[in-house]
Amino acid sequence: MEKICVAIRLRPPTKQNVVRGHHWKVSDNSISLLSAAGSVVSGHTFAFDTIFGADAKNINIYEQHAKDVVLSAVAGFNGTVFAYGQTSSGKTYTMRGSESEPGITRLAVNEIFRHIQKASDREYLIRVSYMEIYNEEINDLLTPDSRKLQVHENLEKGVFVAGLREEIVDSVEQVLGLLEAGEVQRHFGETNMNINSSRSHSIFRMVIESRSKCHGGQGSDDVDAVRVSELNLVDLAGSERIAKTGAGGVRLKEGGHINKSLMCLGNVINKLCEGGAKQGAHIPYRDSKLTRILQTALGGNARTAIICTMTPDEEQIDESRGTLQFASRAKRVTNCAQVNETLTDAALLKRQKKEIEELLLKLQGQGSKPSEELEKEIKHLRNDLLKIELEREKLELELQEEKKALNDKLKEQERKIENLSTMVISSATDDFGQLSQKGSRRETWCPRQVTSDPDIQRMKKTAKEFEAPSNFLGSTVPVSLRRSHNLGLPPAFGSLIEDEEDFWKSPDVLDKPPTPADFENVADEDTWASLNGGHMNSDLFNDRFDRRAISSSASEDSRCILLEHQLRELQAQHEQLQTSFNKKELEVSTFKIRLYPQNSNSSLHAYSKTQLSLAWL
């Protein structure tokens, strides 16, 4: 990863502004805006890799700022050098130069061919192309009839212009001749600020292919490997204000397209300097043909150098400030350049064979003694590994046996709990059925044999206590009297119930049906009505029925309570067994952690954490 190299070139002031003095102060590699009083304006100091003053020459700018990018292209890296700035600030002069002072493009061409002539171990193939972007249309400057070319992209070539002519060159003179022919086809125009203003962006591209001359030799690392790199030398049109250029008609349209493409370039630089490429954010390369073609040079696989030109005139302070702000953002953009090398299958096999031979030589050079020590160490490690494996298998068998025993205990407990639950449910169902059957019976006494006269006397005495007076309420309407609250329950009620149960349990009752004589001394409902003056005491019958139901269900309730108590005890035993099972698994997991501290650290840590939480539960 490396940042884009940015340099500032300050052009000389125009003649009419010489007497007014400069408004920009250059100090080493920083430039500051001065106020009318000569003090530095706050927030208007900018620092760059290099700042060239008005007396700097093109050769100085090339040597200090662009030469490294050109030589990288010869070595197999993609490279881009372009000039940016406002109109009439010296961009075309910097890139193209003049006959007496050649620009960056001519100097780069000379450097490339000079390096090729010195290289004796590699052979090169150079292809050149020249295009311009005029009103967002790509034109081939080497073929005037090729207009409105389209930009495409594929995995093999990357981003390329379809139909663009490429010329194979082998000398500096041939390249310079193509440059001159292309300049004739380029669009220039006159404005109020520049007599010979560039109305389009031009891109001069050199494709450099190289490979080693040692075919089949053993001393070359890149046998049959081909390096392909691109060097883009870009002269951008300058940003301009319509009010100052006085453009109209065709010039106005050209200026609009120029400003739009430069704005898209600024947007791409802003996104890249904010780290958008690393965060996966969208970079708007496709908003303009210029940014689309220069996509590799901006945040991609290339080494890039930018030369920002500016004028010190007071009337151009705003434009100069905008140029410096663009340069400051571009300086924070990083590229990831690497050698573009293509290997054939044969070249890849040769390289791998060579690496194998080098490794074998290293092993043979170590001697026999180190190899014997290594073999002993390997045997010792194998024995240790075998012991660990045996111990691990033994522990696994023990763990399986313990798990089986615990599972059997758990199943037995679950079976007991299920049986008890079934008993509780069936008991509750029987109690409910008995209560429903008893509740549906008539509220009368069960047939029993009255064997003693005291029973009859007691019943008559009780009936007299509930007898209503004849003049009660002065009415002849039958009135059902309730017993007073100070009277208790009939004293022989419990004994009657016990006698009834004994009666039905007697085998004689079940063997033979009752005879009419058995019911002679039974007090039925009519008898009770006659004893009470023709009225029935319903509360007395209801009270007796309730007591009978309570006494009959008391034993069933105690049985249910006992079963529930046993069920809770079994559940507690089940929980204890589950806790002991979890502790055993935790001990085995801890032993595995000590046994395999590296391989099972992460997985056993999560497993032990889970078992600890279960043990606490």
C-alpha positions in Angstrom: 0.0 0.0 0.0 1.4 3.4 -1.0 -0.1 6.8 -1.2 -0.5 8.9 -4.4 2.4 11.3 -4.8 1.2 14.9 -5.2 3.3 17.9 -6.2 2.4 21.6 -6.7 3.7 23.7 -9.5 3.4 27.5 -9.2 3.5 29.2 -12.6 5.0 32.7 -13.0 2.5 35.6 -12.6 1.2 37.4 -15.7 2.7 40.7 -16.6 -0.1 43.0 -15.6 0.0 41.5 -12.0 3.7 41.8 -11.4 3.5 45.1 -9.6 0.8 43.8 -7.2 3.0 41.2 -5.6 2.3 37.6 -4.7 -0.5 36.4 -2.5 0.9 32.9 -1.9 3.9 32.1 0.2 6.0 29.0 -0.5 8.1 27.6 2.4 9.8 24.2 1.7 7.0 21.7 1.0 4.1 23.9 2.2 2.2 26.8 0.7 0.2 29.4 2.6 -2.4 32.1 1.6 -1.4 35.6 2.7 -3.8 38.3 3.6 -3.5 42.0 2.5 -1.5 42.7 5.6 1.0 39.9 4.8 -0.2 37.5 7.6 -1.1 33.8 7.0 -4.8 33.2 6.7 -5.9 30.6 9.2 -6.8 27.2 7.7 -5.1 28.0 4.4 -1.8 26.3 4.8 -1.2 23.1 2.7 1.7 20.6 2.7 2.6 18.3 -0.1 5.4 16.0 -1.2 7.1 18.6 -3.4 6.3 22.3 -4.3 7.9 23.7 -7.4 8.3 27.5 -7.7 7.9 29.7 -10.7 11.5 29.1 -11.8 11.3 25.3 -11.8 11.9 23.5 -15.2 10.1 20.5 -16.6 13.2 18.4 -16.2 13.3 19.1 -12.5 9.7 18.1 -12.1 10.2 14.9 -14.0 13.4 13.9 -12.1 11.9 14.6 -8.6 8.3 13.6 -9.1 7.6 11.4 -12.2 10.7 9.4 -13.0 10.1 6.7 -10.3 6.6 6.0 -11.7 8.0 5.7 -15.3 10.7 3.3 -14.2 8.2 1.2 -12.2 6.2 0.8 -15.4 9.3 -0.6 -17.1 9.6 -3.1 -14.1 6.1 -4.3 -14.5 4.0 -1.9 -12.4 1.1 0.1 -13.8 1.8 3.8 -13.7 -0.1 7.1 -14.2 1.1 10.7 -14.3 -1.4 13.5 -14.9 -1.6 17.3 -14.5 -4.6 18.9 -12.8 -5.5 22.6 -12.4 -7.6 25.5 -13.6 -7.5 26.8 -17.1 -4.3 28.6 -18.2 -2.3 27.4 -15.2 0.3 25.4 -17.2 -0.9 21.8 -17.4 -0.3 21.3 -21.1 3.0 23.0 -20.9 4.0 20.6 -18.0 3.0 17.5 -19.9 3.8 18.5 -23.5 6.5 21.1 -23.1 8.1 22.9 -26.0 10.9 22.3 -28.4 13.4 23.9 -26.1 12.0 22.4 -23.0 10.3 19.0 -23.4 7.5 18.0 -21.1 6.9 15.0 -18.9 5.6 12.9 -21.8 8.7 13.3 -24.0 11.0 12.8 -21.1 9.2 9.6 -20.1 9.5 8.2 -23.6 13.2 8.9 -23.7 13.7 7.3 -20.3 11.9 4.1 -21.3 13.9 3.5 -24.5 17.1 4.4 -22.7 16.4 1.8 -20.1 15.4 -0.8 -22.7 18.7 -0.3 -24.5 20.7 -0.9 -21.2 18.7 -4.0 -20.3 20.5 -7.0 -21.7 18.7 -9.8 -19.9 15.2 -9.0 -21.0 13.4 -8.3 -24.3 10.6 -5.7 -24.6 7.6 -5.0 -26.8 6.1 -1.4 -26.7 2.6 -0.5 -27.9 1.3 3.0 -27.8 -2.2 4.6 -28.2 -3.5 8.1 -28.0 -7.1 9.2 -27.2 -9.1 12.2 -26.1 -12.3 12.6 -24.2 -14.2 15.5 -25.9 -17.7 16.3 -24.6 -17.9 12.9 -22.9 -17.0 11.1 -26.2 -13.9 9.1 -26.7 -12.0 9.8 -29.9 -9.0 8.0 -31.3 -6.3 10.6 -32.1 -4.2 8.1 -34.1 -7.3 7.3 -36.3 -9.4 10.4 -37.0 -12.3 8.3 -38.2 -12.7 6.4 -35.0 -15.2 8.4 -32.9 -17.4 7.7 -30.0 -15.6 4.6 -28.8 -17.0 2.6 -25.9 -15.4 1.6 -22.6 -15.5 -2.1 -21.7 -14.2 -4.4 -18.9 -13.3 -8.1 -18.7 -11.2 -10.3 -16.5 -8.3 -10.6 -18.9 -7.8 -6.9 -19.9 -9.5 -5.1 -17.1 -10.9 -1.7 -18.2 -10.2 -0.9 -21.9 -11.5 1.1 -24.8 -12.8 -1.1 -27.6 -11.6 -0.3 -31.1 -8.7 1.9 -29.9 -5.7 1.7 -32.3 -2.4 0.5 -30.9 0.9 1.0 -32.7 3.9 -1.1 -32.0 7.0 1.1 -31.7 10.7 0.4 -31.4 12.3 3.9 -31.2 11.9 7.3 -29.7 11.4 9.0 -33.0 8.5 6.8 -33.9 6.7 7.5 -30.7 7.3 11.3 -31.0 5.9 11.2 -34.5 2.7 9.5 -33.3 2.5 12.2 -30.6 2.7 15.0 -33.1 0.1 13.3 -35.3 -2.3 13.0 -32.4 -1.8 16.6 -31.2 -3.0 17.8 -34.6 -6.3 15.9 -34.1 -6.9 17.2 -30.6 -9.5 19.9 -29.9 -8.1 23.3 -28.9 -9.9 26.6 -28.6 -9.5 30.3 -27.7 -11.0 31.8 -24.6 -10.6 35.1 -22.7 -8.1 33.4 -20.4 -6.1 31.2 -22.8 -5.5 31.7 -26.5 -4.7 28.0 -27.0 -7.0 26.3 -24.5 -7.3 22.5 -24.4 -11.0 21.6 -24.8 -10.6 17.9 -24.1 -8.7 15.4 -21.8 -5.9 13.6 -23.6 -4.5 10.2 -22.5 -1.3 8.9 -24.1 -0.9 5.2 -23.1 2.2 3.0 -23.5 1.8 -0.8 -23.0 5.2 -2.4 -22.0 5.6 -6.1 -22.4 8.8 -7.9 -21.4 10.2 -11.3 -20.7 13.6 -12.9 -19.9 16.0 -13.7 -22.7 17.2 -16.8 -20.9 14.8 -19.4 -22.5 15.3 -22.7 -20.8 18.2 -21.4 -18.7 18.6 -22.3 -15.1 19.7 -18.9 -13.8 16.5 -17.1 -14.4 13.6 -17.0 -11.9 11.0 -15.9 -14.4 11.5 -18.2 -17.3 8.6 -17.9 -19.8 7.0 -15.3 -17.5 5.6 -12.2 -19.3 5.3 -8.8 -17.6 2.6 -6.5 -19.0 2.3 -2.9 -17.6 0.6 0.3 -18.7 1.9 3.8 -18.4 -0.8 6.6 -18.7 0.4 10.2 -19.4 -2.7 12.4 -19.0 -3.2 16.1 -19.8 -6.5 17.2 -18.3 -8.5 20.1 -19.5 -8.7 23.0 -17.0 -11.7 23.9 -14.9 -13.1 27.3 -15.8 -15.7 29.8 -14.8 -17.9 31.0 -17.6 -17.9 34.6 -16.3 -14.1 34.8 -16.6 -13.6 32.8 -19.8 -16.5 34.5 -21.6 -17.4 31.3 -23.3 -20.5 30.9 -25.4 -22.0 28.5 -27.9 -19.7 25.6 -28.5 -17.1 26.8 -26.0 -19.9 27.0 -23.3 -20.9 23.4 -24.0 -17.2 22.2 -23.9 -16.7 24.0 -20.6 -19.8 22.3 -19.1 -18.5 18.8 -20.0 -15.0 19.6 -18.8 -16.3 20.9 -15.4 -18.6 17.9 -15.1 -15.9 15.3 -15.6 -13.5 17.1 -13.3 -16.3 17.2 -10.6 -16.7 13.4 -11.0 -12.9 13.1 -10.6 -13.2 15.1 -7.4 -16.0 12.9 -6.1 -14.0 9.8 -6.7 -11.0 11.3 -4.8 -13.3 12.3 -1.9 -14.7 8.8 -1.6 -11.2 7.2 -1.8 -9.7 9.5 0.8 -12.5 8.8 3.2 -11.6 5.1 3.0 -14.6 4.1 0.9 -12.7 1.4 -1.0 -11.6 -0.4 2.3 -15.1 -0.2 3.8 -16.8 -1.6 0.6 -18.6 1.6 -0.2 -19.6 2.5 -3.7 -17.0 4.5 -5.7 -18.6 6.4 -8.6 -16.1 5.5 -11.3 -18.8 5.1 -13.9 -20.1 8.7 -13.6 -17.6 9.9 -16.1 -15.5 8.4 -19.0 -12.4 10.0 -17.5 -12.8 8.3 -14.1 -13.8 5.0 -15.7 -10.5 4.9 -17.8 -8.4 6.0 -14.9 -10.1 3.6 -12.4 -6.9 1.5 -12.0 -4.8 4.6 -11.3 -7.2 5.8 -8.6 -7.1 3.5 -5.7 -6.2 0.4 -7.7 -3.2 -1.5 -9.0 -1.0 1.4 -10.0 1.6 3.9 -8.9 0.2 7.4 -9.5 1.8 10.9 -9.5 -0.3 14.1 -9.7 1.0 17.5 -10.7 -1.4 20.3 -9.6 -0.7 23.6 -11.4 -1.8 26.9 -10.0 -1.4 30.6 -10.8 -0.4 33.2 -8.1 -2.6 36.0 -9.5 -4.9 37.7 -7.1 -7.9 37.3 -9.4 -7.5 33.5 -9.3 -7.3 33.0 -5.5 -10.6 31.0 -5.4 -9.6 28.7 -8.2 -6.1 28.2 -6.7 -7.6 27.4 -3.3 -9.9 24.7 -5.0 -6.9 23.2 -6.7 -5.0 22.9 -3.4 -7.9 21.4 -1.6 -8.2 18.8 -4.4 -4.5 18.0 -4.1 -4.8 17.6 -0.3 -7.6 15.1 -0.6 -5.7 13.2 -3.4 -2.6 12.9 -1.2 -4.6 10.7 1.2 -5.6 8.2 -1.4 -3.7 4.9 -1.3 -3.0 2.4 -4.1 -2.0 -1.2 -4.0 0.5 -1.6 -6.8 2.0 -5.0 -7.8 3.9 -6.5 -10.7 1.7 -7.7 -13.5 3.2 -11.0 -14.5 1.6 -13.7 -16.6 2.8 -17.2 -16.2 2.2 -20.0 -18.7 1.8 -23.6 -17.5 5.3 -24.4 -18.6 6.7 -21.4 -16.8 4.9 -22.3 -13.6 6.2 -25.9 -13.7 9.7 -24.7 -14.3 9.5 -22.3 -11.3 8.2 -25.0 -9.0 10.9 -27.5 -10.1 13.5 -24.9 -9.3 12.1 -24.3 -5.9 12.1 -28.1 -5.2 15.7 -28.3 -6.3 16.7 -25.5 -4.0 14.9 -27.1 -1.0 16.7 -30.5 -1.7 20.0 -28.7 -1.8 19.3 -27.2 1.6 18.4 -30.5 3.1 21.5 -32.2 1.7 23.7 -29.4 3.0 22.5 -30.0 6.6 24.5 -33.3 6.9 23.7 -36.7 8.4 23.9 -35.8 12.1 21.1 -33.3 12.2 18.9 -35.7 10.2 19.5 -38.5 12.8 18.6 -36.2 15.6 15.4 -35.2 13.8 14.5 -38.9 13.3 15.0 -39.6 17.0 12.9 -36.6 17.9 10.2 -37.8 15.5 10.2 -41.3 17.0 9.9 -39.8 20.5 7.0 -37.6 19.4 5.3 -40.6 17.8 5.6 -42.6 21.0 4.2 -39.8 23.1 1.3 -39.4 20.6 0.6 -43.2 20.8 0.5 -43.1 24.6 -1.9 -40.1 24.6 -4.1 -41.9 22.1 -4.3 -45.0 24.3 -5.1 -43.0 27.4 -7.7 -41.1 25.5 -9.4 -44.3 24.4 -9.3 -45.6 28.0 -11.0 -42.5 29.2 -13.6 -42.7 26.5 -14.5 -46.2 27.5 -14.8 -45.3 31.2 -16.9 -42.3 30.3 -19.2 -44.4 28.2 -19.7 -46.9 31.0 -20.5 -44.2 33.5 -22.9 -42.6 31.1 -24.6 -46.0 30.6 -25.0 -46.5 34.3 -26.4 -43.1 34.9 -28.7 -43.5 32.0 -30.1 -46.7 33.5 -30.6 -45.0 36.8 -32.4 -42.1 35.2 -34.6 -44.5 33.2 -35.5 -46.4 36.4 -36.4 -43.1 38.2 -38.4 -41.9 35.2 -40.3 -45.3 35.2 -41.1 -44.9 39.0 -42.2 -41.3 38.5 -44.5 -42.3 35.6 -46.1 -45.2 37.7 -46.7 -42.9 40.6 -48.2 -40.2 38.3 -50.5 -42.8 36.9 -51.6 -44.0 40.3 -52.3 -40.4 41.5 -54.3 -39.7 38.4 -56.3 -42.9 38.6 -57.0 -42.3 42.4 -58.2 -38.8 41.7 -60.5 -40.2 39.0 -62.0 -42.8 41.3 -62.6 -40.3 44.1 -64.4 -38.0 41.6 -66.6 -40.9 40.4 -67.5 -42.0 43.9 -68.5 -38.5 44.9 -70.6 -38.0 41.8 -72.4 -41.3 42.5 -73.1 -40.5 46.1 -74.2 -37.0 45.2 -76.8 -38.4 42.8 -78.5 -40.6 45.4 -81.8 -39.7 47.0 -81.6 -37.9 50.3 -83.1 -40.7 52.3 -81.8 -43.2 54.9 -80.3 -46.4 53.6 -82.3 -49.5 54.6 -81.2 -50.8 58.0 -82.6 -53.0 60.7 -83.6 -51.1 63.8 -82.9 -53.6 66.6 -83.5 -51.6 69.8 -86.3 -49.6 71.2 -84.0 -46.8 72.4 -83.3 -45.9 68.8 -87.0 -45.5 68.1 -87.5 -43.4 71.2 -84.6 -41.2 70.3 -85.9 -40.6 66.8 -89.4 -39.7 68.2 -87.8 -37.3 70.7 -85.8 -35.6 68.0 -88.9 -35.3 65.8 -90.9 -33.6 68.6 -88.2 -31.0 69.0 -88.8 -30.0 65.4 -92.6 -30.1 65.5 -94.2 -26.8 64.5 -97.0 -25.2 66.7 -100.5 -25.4 65.3 -101.0 -21.6 65.5 -97.7 -20.8 64.0 -97.9 -17.3 62.4 -101.7 -17.5 62.7 -101.9 -19.3 59.3 -103.0 -22.6 58.1 -100.3 -22.7 55.5 -97.8 -25.6 56.0 -94.6 -24.2 57.3 -91.2 -26.0 57.3 -89.5 -25.3 60.6 -85.7 -25.2 60.9 -84.0 -26.4 64.0 -82.7 -23.8 66.3 -79.0 -23.0 66.3 -78.5 -24.1 69.8 -79.3 -27.7 68.9 -76.4 -29.9 67.8 -76.3 -32.6 65.2 -78.3 -35.8 66.0 -76.1 -37.7 68.4 -76.5 -41.1 66.7 -75.7 -39.9 63.2 -72.1 -41.3 63.1 -73.2 -44.5 64.5 -75.9 -44.8 61.9 -73.3 -44.5 59.1 -71.0 -47.1 60.7 -74.0 -49.4 61.1 -74.8 -48.9 57.5 -71.3 -49.7 56.3 -71.2 -52.8 58.5 -74.6 -53.9 57.2 -73.5 -53.7 53.5 -70.2 -55.5 54.3 -72.1 -58.4 55.8 -72.1 -61.5 53.5 -75.7 -62.3 54.3 -76.9 -59.1 52.8 -75.2 -59.8 49.5 -76.3 -63.4 49.4 -80.0 -63.0 49.9 -82.3 -60.0 49.1 -84.0 -58.1 51.9 -87.5 -59.2 52.9 -90.4 -56.9 53.6 -90.1 -57.6 57.3 -86.7 -55.9 57.3 -88.3 -52.5 56.5 -91.0 -52.6 59.1 -89.2 -50.4 61.7 -87.5 -48.1 59.2 -88.4 -44.4 59.4 -89.1 -43.4 55.8 -89.9 -39.9 54.5 -93.7 -40.3 55.3 -92.9 -41.2 58.8 -90.7 -38.2 59.2 -93.4 -36.0 57.8 -96.0 -37.4 60.2 -93.7 -36.9 63.1 -93.2 -33.3 62.1 -96.8 -32.4 61.7 -96.8 -33.0 58.0 -93.6 -31.1 57.2 -90.2 -32.3 56.1 -87.0 -30.7 57.5 -84.8 -30.7 54.4 -81.8 -29.1 56.2 -81.5 -32.1 58.4 -81.3 -34.5 55.5 -78.8 -32.3 53.6 -76.6 -32.0 56.7 -76.5 -35.7 57.2 -75.6 -36.3 53.6 -72.7 -33.9 53.7 -71.2 -35.5 56.8 -71.5 -38.9 55.2 -69.7 -37.7 52.1 -66.9 -36.1 54.1 -66.3 -39.2 56.3 -66.2 -41.5 53.2 -63.7 -39.4 51.3 -61.3 -38.7 54.2 -59.4 -41.9 53.7 -59.0 -41.3 50.0 -57.5 -37.8 50.6 -54.9 -39.2 53.0 -53.9 -41.7 50.3 -53.5 -39.0 47.7 -51.3 -37.0 50.0 -49.1 -40.0 50.7 -48.7 -40.7 46.9 -47.8 -37.0 46.2 -45.2 -37.1 49.0 -43.6 -40.2 47.4 -43.6 -38.5 44.0 -41.7 -35.5 45.3 -39.1 -37.7 46.9 -38.5 -39.5 43.7 -38.2 -36.2 41.7 -35.6 -35.0 44.2 -33.6 -38.2 43.8 -33.8 -37.8 40.0 -32.4 -34.3 40.2 -29.5 -35.5 42.4 -28.6 -38.2 39.9 -28.8 -35.6 37.0 -26.4 -33.3 39.0 -23.9 -36.1 39.6 -24.0 -37.0 35.9 -23.2 -33.4 34.9 -20.3 -33.2 37.3 -18.9 -36.4 35.9 -19.0 -35.0 32.4 -17.4 -31.8 33.6 -14.5 -33.8 35.1 -14.0 -35.6 31.8 -14.0 -32.4 29.9 -11.4 -30.8 32.3 -9.2 -33.8 31.8 -9.5 -33.5 28.0 -8.5 -29.8 28.2 -5.3 -30.8 30.1 -4.7 -33.6 27.7 -5.2 -31.5 24.5 -4.5 -27.9 25.5 -4.2 -26.6 21.9 -6.6 -28.6 19.7 -9.7 -28.4 21.9 -9.3 -25.2 23.7 -12.1 -23.3 22.1 -14.7 -26.1 21.8 -14.1 -27.6 25.3 -14.2 -24.2 26.9 -17.7 -23.6 25.6 -18.7 -27.2 26.6 -17.3 -26.8 30.1 -19.1 -23.5 30.5 -22.4 -25.1 29.7 -21.8 -28.0 32.1 -20.9 -25.6 34.9 -24.1 -23.8 34.5 -26.0 -27.1 34.6 -24.1 -28.2 37.7 -25.1 -25.0 39.5 -28.7 -25.6 38.5 
